[in-house]
Amino acid sequence: MTVETRTMLLKADRPLPRIAVSRRSLSAFTKIIPQPKVTPFTFGYLVLLLGTTLLLKFADPELTARLLQLSSTDAHNLWRRPLTSLLTSAIWLSDEGWLAYVVIFTIAVAPLERRFGARRAATVFFSGHVLATLVTELPVMALISARVLPNSAGHWLDIGVSYGFFTTAGALVFLLRGRARLVALAAMEAFIAAIWLGDDPASLDSVVTLLGHLIAAHFGLLFWGPRLRGPAAGRTRIPAGRQAPESVV
């Protein structure tokens, strides 16, 4: 038996190597998923949205219609009950695509919370929600009062969380550098355009929503982004002699 033949037989007797999932890859995957200890705001918000989505699906239709009417931030409702509508409009989803919002929150909200904490992430999120709502609906309210628009323009259902997560997304885009920032900015703008074109682009509510998305995203980009990038924003002091960790964004 030649040496080459003996070597081949020995290799054939060896067990095949196991294909194991890298622990590092598994750890990286679990880190991006919202968790109650690491990202309590994102995780808790998704749980809340799941609860309200199930409520809309299984509760009495008359009850859910009334709840949505009270929560809507349309011009008529903002005039009658501004605080109630502003506080509750962001706890409902306009459809049953809760899993899609899990992906969106994982990409656009959780990274901001991991870096700057739950309080800062909630501040960015809700400030964008309130600002974009008021900037888009107050002109509609004024135009209705001036009889430029009919009263029906102030009675459309306006609920959802898109203004909030577009604000956090805009802030995250600013925190990126170089080509990554340009690519992320183009993707965000394309996503906003796709939402508008996927609805009824010529309708008043679609135009108002488009403006709200643009205002929210650029509010996060131009207002919150520079403030979060400040030298002390969301960072802890590091003792002398130790090297600062690399940015996660």
SEPA-995453 format. One record per residue (C-alpha): residue number from 1; residue in three letters; x, y, z. Coordinates in steps of 0.05 Angstrom, whole numbers. Last residue first. Layout:
// SEPA-995453
+-----+-----+--------+--------+--------+
:   k :   r :     px :     py :     pz :
+-----+-----+--------+--------+--------+
: NUM : ala :      X :      Y :      Z :
...
+-----+-----+--------+--------+--------+
END
This chain:
// SEPA-995453
+-----+-----+--------+--------+--------+
:   k :   r :     px :     py :     pz :
+-----+-----+--------+--------+--------+
: 249 : val :   -468 :   1080 :    293 :
: 248 : val :   -436 :   1034 :    344 :
: 247 : ser :   -381 :   1084 :    358 :
: 246 : glu :   -314 :   1055 :    377 :
: 245 : pro :   -298 :   1048 :    451 :
: 244 : ala :   -257 :   1103 :    483 :
: 243 : gln :   -186 :   1083 :    502 :
: 242 : arg :   -167 :   1082 :    575 :
: 241 : gly :   -109 :   1122 :    603 :
: 240 : ala :   -152 :   1174 :    635 :
: 239 : pro :   -219 :   1149 :    659 :
: 238 : ile :   -276 :   1150 :    608 :
: 237 : arg :   -334 :   1197 :    618 :
: 236 : thr :   -400 :   1169 :    595 :
: 235 : arg :   -431 :   1185 :    527 :
: 234 : gly :   -502 :   1201 :    508 :
: 233 : ala :   -486 :   1271 :    484 :
: 232 : ala :   -421 :   1296 :    514 :
: 231 : pro :   -380 :   1309 :    451 :
: 230 : gly :   -440 :   1331 :    410 :
: 229 : arg :   -466 :   1282 :    359 :
: 228 : leu :   -534 :   1279 :    392 :
: 227 : arg :   -542 :   1354 :    383 :
: 226 : pro :   -521 :   1352 :    310 :
: 225 : gly :   -570 :   1296 :    294 :
: 224 : trp :   -629 :   1324 :    335 :
: 223 : phe :   -640 :   1387 :    294 :
: 222 : leu :   -619 :   1374 :    222 :
: 221 : leu :   -632 :   1299 :    213 :
: 220 : gly :   -686 :   1289 :    265 :
: 219 : phe :   -724 :   1350 :    240 :
: 218 : his :   -709 :   1327 :    169 :
: 217 : ala :   -744 :   1261 :    181 :
: 216 : ala :   -803 :   1292 :    218 :
: 215 : ile :   -814 :   1347 :    167 :
: 214 : leu :   -810 :   1299 :    108 :
: 213 : his :   -858 :   1250 :    141 :
: 212 : gly :   -907 :   1305 :    159 :
: 211 : leu :   -904 :   1334 :     89 :
: 210 : leu :   -921 :   1265 :     60 :
: 209 : thr :   -977 :   1256 :    110 :
: 208 : val :  -1007 :   1323 :     91 :
: 207 : val :  -1002 :   1305 :     17 :
: 206 : ser :  -1034 :   1237 :     29 :
: 205 : asp :  -1090 :   1269 :     71 :
: 204 : leu :  -1104 :   1319 :     16 :
: 203 : ser :  -1111 :   1268 :    -39 :
: 202 : ala :  -1069 :   1270 :   -102 :
: 201 : pro :  -1018 :   1218 :    -81 :
: 200 : asp :  -1070 :   1164 :    -63 :
: 199 : asp :  -1027 :   1114 :    -25 :
: 198 : gly :   -968 :   1076 :    -53 :
: 197 : leu :   -938 :   1140 :    -82 :
: 196 : trp :   -935 :   1171 :    -13 :
: 195 : ile :   -905 :   1110 :     21 :
: 194 : ala :   -855 :   1102 :    -36 :
: 193 : ala :   -833 :   1175 :    -31 :
: 192 : ile :   -819 :   1167 :     44 :
: 191 : phe :   -779 :   1103 :     31 :
: 190 : ala :   -740 :   1138 :    -24 :
: 189 : glu :   -722 :   1195 :     23 :
: 188 : met :   -698 :   1145 :     75 :
: 187 : ala :   -658 :   1105 :     25 :
: 186 : ala :   -625 :   1168 :     -3 :
: 185 : leu :   -606 :   1190 :     68 :
: 184 : ala :   -578 :   1121 :     85 :
: 183 : val :   -536 :   1120 :     22 :
: 182 : leu :   -510 :   1191 :     34 :
: 181 : arg :   -494 :   1175 :    107 :
: 180 : ala :   -458 :   1111 :     89 :
: 179 : arg :   -416 :   1150 :     38 :
: 178 : gly :   -384 :   1193 :     91 :
: 177 : arg :   -406 :   1185 :    163 :
: 176 : leu :   -467 :   1162 :    201 :
: 175 : leu :   -494 :   1203 :    259 :
: 174 : phe :   -536 :   1245 :    212 :
: 173 : val :   -573 :   1183 :    187 :
: 172 : leu :   -588 :   1163 :    259 :
: 171 : ala :   -621 :   1230 :    273 :
: 170 : gly :   -664 :   1222 :    210 :
: 169 : ala :   -685 :   1152 :    231 :
: 168 : thr :   -705 :   1177 :    300 :
: 167 : thr :   -749 :   1230 :    268 :
: 166 : phe :   -777 :   1179 :    218 :
: 165 : phe :   -794 :   1135 :    277 :
: 164 : gly :   -836 :   1188 :    310 :
: 163 : tyr :   -872 :   1214 :    248 :
: 162 : ser :   -890 :   1142 :    228 :
: 161 : val :   -924 :   1123 :    293 :
: 160 : gly :   -996 :   1122 :    272 :
: 159 : ile :  -1062 :   1160 :    271 :
: 158 : asp :  -1096 :   1211 :    226 :
: 157 : leu :  -1168 :   1192 :    208 :
: 156 : trp :  -1199 :   1246 :    164 :
: 155 : his :  -1246 :   1299 :    193 :
: 154 : gly :  -1212 :   1365 :    181 :
: 153 : ala :  -1217 :   1365 :    105 :
: 152 : ser :  -1292 :   1352 :    112 :
: 151 : asn :  -1300 :   1423 :    136 :
: 150 : pro :  -1284 :   1448 :     66 :
: 149 : leu :  -1218 :   1483 :     51 :
: 148 : val :  -1210 :   1556 :     34 :
: 147 : arg :  -1264 :   1574 :     84 :
: 146 : ala :  -1215 :   1616 :    125 :
: 145 : ser :  -1228 :   1571 :    185 :
: 144 : ile :  -1215 :   1510 :    141 :
: 143 : leu :  -1150 :   1541 :    117 :
: 142 : ala :  -1128 :   1555 :    189 :
: 141 : met :  -1142 :   1483 :    210 :
: 140 : val :  -1104 :   1457 :    150 :
: 139 : pro :  -1047 :   1503 :    168 :
: 138 : leu :  -1048 :   1475 :    240 :
: 137 : glu :  -1048 :   1403 :    215 :
: 136 : thr :   -980 :   1398 :    182 :
: 135 : val :   -937 :   1436 :    231 :
: 134 : leu :   -975 :   1409 :    291 :
: 133 : thr :   -968 :   1336 :    271 :
: 132 : ala :   -895 :   1342 :    250 :
: 131 : leu :   -878 :   1375 :    316 :
: 130 : val :   -915 :   1326 :    361 :
: 129 : his :   -888 :   1263 :    329 :
: 128 : gly :   -818 :   1291 :    322 :
: 127 : ser :   -817 :   1310 :    396 :
: 126 : phe :   -845 :   1241 :    412 :
: 125 : phe :   -788 :   1202 :    380 :
: 124 : val :   -730 :   1247 :    400 :
: 123 : thr :   -753 :   1249 :    472 :
: 122 : ala :   -766 :   1174 :    474 :
: 121 : ala :   -695 :   1160 :    448 :
: 120 : arg :   -665 :   1208 :    499 :
: 119 : arg :   -702 :   1175 :    556 :
: 118 : ala :   -687 :   1104 :    533 :
: 117 : gly :   -612 :   1111 :    528 :
: 116 : phe :   -564 :   1146 :    480 :
: 115 : arg :   -529 :   1089 :    443 :
: 114 : arg :   -576 :   1031 :    452 :
: 113 : glu :   -636 :   1078 :    445 :
: 112 : leu :   -612 :   1104 :    378 :
: 111 : pro :   -600 :   1034 :    352 :
: 110 : ala :   -670 :   1012 :    376 :
: 109 : val :   -708 :   1066 :    339 :
: 108 : ala :   -696 :   1062 :    263 :
: 107 : ile :   -674 :    991 :    247 :
: 106 : thr :   -707 :    950 :    302 :
: 105 : phe :   -767 :    998 :    301 :
: 104 : ile :   -776 :    986 :    226 :
: 103 : val :   -769 :    911 :    233 :
: 102 : val :   -820 :    908 :    290 :
: 101 : tyr :   -863 :    955 :    249 :
: 100 : ala :   -867 :    904 :    194 :
:  99 : leu :   -887 :    852 :    246 :
:  98 : trp :   -946 :    896 :    267 :
:  97 : gly :   -975 :    898 :    197 :
:  96 : glu :  -1047 :    900 :    220 :
:  95 : asp :  -1063 :    968 :    191 :
:  94 : ser :  -1066 :   1041 :    213 :
:  93 : leu :  -1026 :   1027 :    275 :
:  92 : trp :  -1047 :   1056 :    341 :
:  91 : ile :  -1008 :   1082 :    402 :
:  90 : ala :   -984 :   1146 :    367 :
:  89 : ser :  -1052 :   1179 :    364 :
:  88 : thr :  -1059 :   1175 :    440 :
:  87 : leu :  -1018 :   1233 :    466 :
:  86 : leu :  -1030 :   1282 :    410 :
:  85 : ser :  -1105 :   1265 :    407 :
:  84 : thr :  -1116 :   1273 :    481 :
:  83 : leu :  -1075 :   1336 :    486 :
:  82 : pro :  -1109 :   1372 :    428 :
:  81 : arg :  -1182 :   1355 :    445 :
:  80 : arg :  -1229 :   1401 :    406 :
:  79 : trp :  -1181 :   1437 :    358 :
:  78 : leu :  -1137 :   1376 :    349 :
:  77 : asn :  -1199 :   1334 :    334 :
:  76 : his :  -1222 :   1380 :    277 :
:  75 : ala :  -1152 :   1386 :    247 :
:  74 : asp :  -1139 :   1311 :    246 :
:  73 : thr :  -1098 :   1283 :    302 :
:  72 : ser :  -1140 :   1220 :    311 :
:  71 : ser :  -1143 :   1192 :    381 :
:  70 : leu :  -1217 :   1205 :    397 :
:  69 : gln :  -1238 :   1178 :    328 :
:  68 : leu :  -1194 :   1117 :    337 :
:  67 : leu :  -1226 :   1102 :    404 :
:  66 : arg :  -1296 :   1110 :    375 :
:  65 : ala :  -1281 :   1064 :    317 :
:  64 : thr :  -1252 :   1013 :    366 :
:  63 : leu :  -1315 :   1014 :    408 :
:  62 : glu :  -1362 :   1008 :    348 :
:  61 : pro :  -1320 :    952 :    319 :
:  60 : asp :  -1325 :    910 :    384 :
:  59 : ala :  -1256 :    884 :    401 :
:  58 : phe :  -1218 :    829 :    364 :
:  57 : lys :  -1176 :    863 :    311 :
:  56 : leu :  -1172 :    933 :    338 :
:  55 : leu :  -1154 :    906 :    407 :
:  54 : leu :  -1101 :    860 :    377 :
:  53 : thr :  -1069 :    920 :    344 :
:  52 : thr :  -1074 :    959 :    410 :
:  51 : gly :  -1037 :    904 :    447 :
:  50 : leu :   -984 :    895 :    393 :
:  49 : leu :   -972 :    970 :    393 :
:  48 : leu :   -961 :    968 :    469 :
:  47 : val :   -913 :    910 :    462 :
:  46 : leu :   -875 :    948 :    408 :
:  45 : tyr :   -871 :   1009 :    453 :
:  44 : gly :   -845 :    967 :    511 :
:  43 : phe :   -789 :    937 :    468 :
:  42 : thr :   -769 :   1004 :    438 :
:  41 : phe :   -769 :   1039 :    506 :
:  40 : pro :   -737 :    982 :    544 :
:  39 : thr :   -677 :    976 :    496 :
:  38 : val :   -624 :    936 :    533 :
:  37 : lys :   -665 :    906 :    590 :
:  36 : pro :   -732 :    895 :    554 :
:  35 : gln :   -700 :    872 :    489 :
:  34 : pro :   -705 :    900 :    418 :
:  33 : ile :   -669 :    853 :    369 :
:  32 : ile :   -603 :    881 :    345 :
:  31 : lys :   -562 :    847 :    399 :
:  30 : thr :   -591 :    779 :    384 :
:  29 : phe :   -562 :    779 :    314 :
:  28 : ala :   -492 :    802 :    337 :
:  27 : ser :   -491 :    746 :    389 :
:  26 : leu :   -510 :    694 :    338 :
:  25 : ser :   -455 :    719 :    291 :
:  24 : arg :   -403 :    718 :    347 :
:  23 : arg :   -425 :    649 :    368 :
:  22 : ser :   -412 :    624 :    298 :
:  21 : val :   -462 :    573 :    276 :
:  20 : ala :   -430 :    505 :    272 :
:  19 : ile :   -419 :    462 :    211 :
:  18 : arg :   -392 :    398 :    242 :
:  17 : pro :   -330 :    368 :    212 :
:  16 : leu :   -339 :    300 :    178 :
:  15 : pro :   -315 :    242 :    221 :
:  14 : arg :   -246 :    214 :    203 :
:  13 : asp :   -244 :    146 :    170 :
:  12 : ala :   -238 :    176 :    100 :
:  11 : lys :   -177 :    216 :    121 :
:  10 : leu :   -142 :    153 :    143 :
:   9 : leu :   -159 :    119 :     78 :
:   8 : met :   -131 :    177 :     37 :
:   7 : thr :    -66 :    176 :     77 :
:   6 : arg :    -57 :    101 :     67 :
:   5 : thr :    -67 :    109 :     -8 :
:   4 : glu :    -16 :    165 :    -12 :
:   3 : val :     36 :    125 :     27 :
:   2 : thr :     29 :     66 :    -20 :
:   1 : met :      0 :      0 :      0 :
+-----+-----+--------+--------+--------+
END
